Amino acid sequence: MHSETVNPLTLEEHRQLGRELNAMNGRMRELAQLVLAVYGPNNHASFTFLKTATSIERLCQDMQAQLAVDYPGYSVEKFYL
């Protein structure tokens, strides 16, 4: 899945997307914990919330890695994490 990015997001677009994904990541974690507390760990909804929260966290990690590829040599730590 490694392909050269012809037209990457700008640094400002990465910043904006990072803010949005970080907010979504935090909120999904909160919601997953709420559903887990109400329905317990063996509930399908709890399981799906936890999987979704994990997927969003992984997306943030992948976008942070992509940012490093798009802008090598720039100080771009923690845009998405």
C-alpha angles and dihedrals in degrees: 000000000000110000131159113257107230096187111016126190113275119250089254091051089051090050092051094045090047092054091049095046092046091052091047091047093053094045094047090051089052092048092046091053091048094051090044091052092049101041104023133233097291095060121108093225091050090050093049093047091052092047090049092049090049091049093051090049089051090049089055090051092048092049090049089053091047091051090055089052093046094049111027113184094022122114098248103147118147100009089131103014 
